Amino acid sequence: MVSANRIIIAGGGLAGLIAAIRLNRAGYACTLIEKKRYPFHRVCGEYISNETTAFLKREGLYPEEFNPPQITELHLSSVSGKSSTTPLDLGGFGVSRYAFDNYLINIAQKEGVQVLLDTEIEQISFDKVFQIKTTVQSFESDFVIGAFGKRSRLDVQLSRKFIKERSPYVGVKYHVRTAHPANRIGLHNFRGGYCGVSNVEDGKTNICYLTHRDPLKKLGSIEALEKHIVFENPLLRELFRNAEFLFDKPEVINEISFETKEPVWNHIFMAGDAAGMITPLCGNGMAMAIHSAKIVTDLLIEHQGRSRDELETAYTRAWRRAFSTRLWFGRQIQHKLFGTEWGSNLGVTLAVHSKFIANSLIKVTHGKPF
Ligand SMILES: Cc1cc2nc3c(=O)[nH]c(=O)nc-3n(C[C@H](O)[C@H](O)[C@H](O)COP(=O)(O)OP(=O)(O)OC[C@H]3O[C@@H](n4cnc5c(N)ncnc54)[C@H](O)[C@@H]3O)c2cc1C
C-alpha cells in the first residue's frame, strides 16, 4: 500500500493545472512544477469541446469571466475553396490558452497549491519513492503525474520509445482581428495541411495551422509557405488579407508527434499529451487533457488503499477505455487522409459534399461529456 502524501505534477498545461487543483482540494500536498511563467501563448487552435463544459462548471473552473464565444457550426473548405457548413452536435467554446491557463494557475495559487514557476524538471527517477531533480532544487514524492505535454526533454531522460522517431509536423498560430462569425469554427484545407479558424475572448480570432516540414524547408520561410501554398485556398488568402495581426510574429512549434505513447511509464501517471496526442484536426486534445486529469485524480482520491501496481493497472485500463479508439481514428485521419496531397483533397472534398461523412468523422474523434 502506498500513502499518497506527496504528489508532484510535472508541467502546468491544462492536464497539470486541473490535476493540481483537484488533488489540493482533496487534501493532498501537491506541488506543480512548470518551466515557464504565466501568462504565455501556446500553439493551439483554442477551440475547447463541450465534452468538458459540465465538468468545468461542476468544479467551478469554467472560464465564464472571459465570456467565451459558443461555437456551434463547422465550416469546411477544400484546397480549391469549395466549402460547406455543418452544425456541430456538441460544439465547443473558444478561449485563449494565454487567458485560460492563467485563470487556472491563479485559482491553484489562491487555493494553496504549491507552485514553482520558471523551474524545469531535469530528471525523474523511481526507487520506492520518486526523486525529482529540477533546475532549482530536488524533491522526493510518492506519486508523479507527468503532464509535460507532447514533447519534453523529460521524454529523452525517461527513454520513452516515441521520442526516438522524428516527426514531420509543424504548427503555426496567430491571433488576429477580423469579421469571423463567433459561432463558427473554420477548417480550411491547403496542400499538405489544414488551418483552424475560430474566435476566442474579446472578439479576437485564432488562426492556427498544421503542415508538413518539407514544403516549409523547401520554401525557406513561413511567409513564403503562406504565399505559395496556404493562400492557394482562396478562403485562407482572403482571411489573411483582411485580418489585423496582433502578434509581431507567429508562434511556431515543430516535431509534433501523434505516435502511440504509454499512459504509465516508469511508474509516472501520464496525463494530457504526455499520455498520447490526438491530431489537432479533431479539435479535442484539450478535452482529453482535462478528462485524463479527472481520471487520474479520481483514481488517486478514491482508491487510496490500493497498491501502486493496482493503481497503475486501473489507470492504464481507464485511460485506454476513454481515449484509445479516438486516438486510433485521429491517427488514421492524420496519416492516411492528410498524409498525402490527393488524400487530403479527396477527404475534404467528400466531407464538403456529404454532411454524413463530415458528421461521422466528428463522431469517431470526439468523446462524450464527462
Ligand atoms: C497546431 C495545434 C492546434 C491545436 N488545436 C487544438 C484545438 O483547437 N482544440 C484542442 O482541444 N486541442 C488542440 N490542440 C491540442 C492541445 O493544444 C493539446 O492537446 C493540449 O495543450 C494538451 O495539454 P497538456 O496539459 O497535456 O500539455 P501542454 O498544454 O503542452 O502543457 C505542458 C506543460 O508542461 C511544461 N513542461 C514541459 N516539460 C517540462 C519540464 N521538464 N519541467 C517543467 N515543465 C515542463 C510546458 O512548459 C507546458 O506548460 C492543438 C495542438 C496543436 C499542435
The ligand as a MOL file (V3000), in Angstrom:
LIG
                    3D

  0  0  0     0  0            999 V3000
M  V30 BEGIN CTAB
M  V30 COUNTS 53 58 0 0 0
M  V30 BEGIN ATOM
M  V30 1 C -1.3880 23.1090 -34.1140 0
M  V30 2 C -2.2020 22.6220 -32.9480 0
M  V30 3 C -3.5340 23.0190 -32.8240 0
M  V30 4 C -4.3140 22.5370 -31.7670 0
M  V30 5 N -5.6180 22.9280 -31.6630 0
M  V30 6 C -6.4130 22.4450 -30.6830 0
M  V30 7 C -7.7610 22.8410 -30.5430 0
M  V30 8 O -8.2770 23.7130 -31.2570 0
M  V30 9 N -8.5170 22.2510 -29.5680 0
M  V30 10 C -7.9990 21.3250 -28.7140 0
M  V30 11 O -8.7370 20.8330 -27.8530 0
M  V30 12 N -6.7020 20.9520 -28.7870 0
M  V30 13 C -5.9040 21.4930 -29.7380 0
M  V30 14 N -4.5810 21.1380 -29.8000 0
M  V30 15 C -4.0570 20.1980 -28.8130 0
M  V30 16 C -3.8530 20.8500 -27.4470 0
M  V30 17 O -3.0700 22.0200 -27.5880 0
M  V30 18 C -3.1420 19.8860 -26.5030 0
M  V30 19 O -3.7750 18.6260 -26.5760 0
M  V30 20 C -3.1640 20.3990 -25.0670 0
M  V30 21 O -2.4590 21.5990 -24.9810 0
M  V30 22 C -2.5350 19.3730 -24.1370 0
M  V30 23 O -2.4450 19.9030 -22.8350 0
M  V30 24 P -1.3530 19.3320 -21.8280 0
M  V30 25 O -1.6920 19.9000 -20.4980 0
M  V30 26 O -1.2320 17.8650 -21.9770 0
M  V30 27 O 0.0430 19.9130 -22.3750 0
M  V30 28 P 0.5670 21.3940 -22.5800 0
M  V30 29 O -0.5530 22.3540 -22.6450 0
M  V30 30 O 1.5220 21.3190 -23.7170 0
M  V30 31 O 1.3740 21.6940 -21.2270 0
M  V30 32 C 2.5660 21.0310 -20.8930 0
M  V30 33 C 3.3590 21.9290 -19.9530 0
M  V30 34 O 4.4840 21.2280 -19.4370 0
M  V30 35 C 5.5870 22.1310 -19.3440 0
M  V30 36 N 6.8120 21.3350 -19.3250 0
M  V30 37 C 7.3380 20.5580 -20.3100 0
M  V30 38 N 8.4820 19.9750 -19.9150 0
M  V30 39 C 8.6900 20.3980 -18.6400 0
M  V30 40 C 9.7300 20.1530 -17.6960 0
M  V30 41 N 10.7650 19.3400 -17.9780 0
M  V30 42 N 9.6530 20.7680 -16.4880 0
M  V30 43 C 8.6110 21.5990 -16.1750 0
M  V30 44 N 7.6110 21.8600 -17.0480 0
M  V30 45 C 7.6450 21.2750 -18.2570 0
M  V30 46 C 5.4270 23.0190 -20.5760 0
M  V30 47 O 6.0950 24.2460 -20.4370 0
M  V30 48 C 3.9100 23.1710 -20.6410 0
M  V30 49 O 3.4630 24.3320 -19.9670 0
M  V30 50 C -3.7560 21.6370 -30.8180 0
M  V30 51 C -2.4130 21.2810 -30.9170 0
M  V30 52 C -1.6330 21.7600 -31.9610 0
M  V30 53 C -0.1990 21.3540 -32.0490 0
M  V30 END ATOM
M  V30 BEGIN BOND
M  V30 1 1 1 2
M  V30 2 1 2 3
M  V30 3 2 2 52
M  V30 4 2 3 4
M  V30 5 1 4 5
M  V30 6 1 4 50
M  V30 7 2 5 6
M  V30 8 1 6 7
M  V30 9 1 6 13
M  V30 10 2 7 8
M  V30 11 1 7 9
M  V30 12 1 9 10
M  V30 13 2 10 11
M  V30 14 1 10 12
M  V30 15 2 12 13
M  V30 16 1 13 14
M  V30 17 1 14 15
M  V30 18 1 14 50
M  V30 19 1 15 16
M  V30 20 1 16 17
M  V30 21 1 16 18
M  V30 22 1 18 19
M  V30 23 1 18 20
M  V30 24 1 20 21
M  V30 25 1 20 22
M  V30 26 1 22 23
M  V30 27 1 23 24
M  V30 28 2 24 25
M  V30 29 1 24 26
M  V30 30 1 24 27
M  V30 31 1 27 28
M  V30 32 2 28 29
M  V30 33 1 28 30
M  V30 34 1 28 31
M  V30 35 1 31 32
M  V30 36 1 32 33
M  V30 37 1 33 34
M  V30 38 1 33 48
M  V30 39 1 34 35
M  V30 40 1 35 36
M  V30 41 1 35 46
M  V30 42 1 36 37
M  V30 43 1 36 45
M  V30 44 2 37 38
M  V30 45 1 38 39
M  V30 46 1 39 40
M  V30 47 2 39 45
M  V30 48 1 40 41
M  V30 49 2 40 42
M  V30 50 1 42 43
M  V30 51 2 43 44
M  V30 52 1 44 45
M  V30 53 1 46 47
M  V30 54 1 46 48
M  V30 55 1 48 49
M  V30 56 2 50 51
M  V30 57 1 51 52
M  V30 58 1 52 53
M  V30 END BOND
M  V30 END CTAB
M  END
